[in-house]
Structure formats: structure tokens, C-alpha cells
Amino acid sequence: MKTKEKLVRDYIPSIIEATGKRPIVRQAVGTERARLLMQKLEEEVGEFSESRSIEELADILEVIHTLAAQMGVTFEAVDLKRSQKRLERGGFERFLVLVDVQAR
């Protein structure tokens, strides 16, 4: 089975072994980690776009937690920033669509 290199969850190799197959893995290092996390985020967002499942939404959140840790910040700090932006700029409850901006 030929696959493209991609970031997988930590237990995936063991899960593959349990099926009688032998996974070939390596550990990402340096700047490759951020690049692979961004690819994984795009993958998970695409999967959520198609399925609209809570599982895929949870996968997105897991990647965001890991990205925050890679940046040296806690998820709590990210969520605090989200809350601050919500207070300053609002959320998305009203589903407003900006059509144009005209000079006065």
C-alpha cells in the first residue's frame, strides 16, 4: 500500500499493526512539523466540509491544540484571544455578508 507522507495521530501505527500490516513511520522535525500541521488542518477542514460530522470538527480542534503548543502558547491563551476578538468585533451568529464598502 503506497501512501503519501502525512501526519497521523500517535496511535495510528499501533492500530495499523493490529490489522496485521506493518506501518513505516518517521518523526517529523524542525519546521517540517508546522508545515505538516498546516496540511493536516487543511485536510481535516476539507473532511469536515464534506461530512459535517462532530468527529471531523473534533479533529480540527485537535490540530489547533497542537498548533498552539508548537507556537509555545496554551489553548487557553488561544481561546482567550478568541473571546477578546468576539467582544471587540463580535461573533458570527448573525451571518452577516459584507457586499461592498462605499465612500461617504
Secondary structure, 3 states (H helix, E strand, C coil): CCCCCCCCCCCHHHHHHCCCCCCCCCCCCCHHHHHHHHHHHHHHHHHHHHHCCHHHHHHHHHHHHHHHHHHCCCHHHHHHHHHHHHHHHCCCCCCCCCCCCCCC
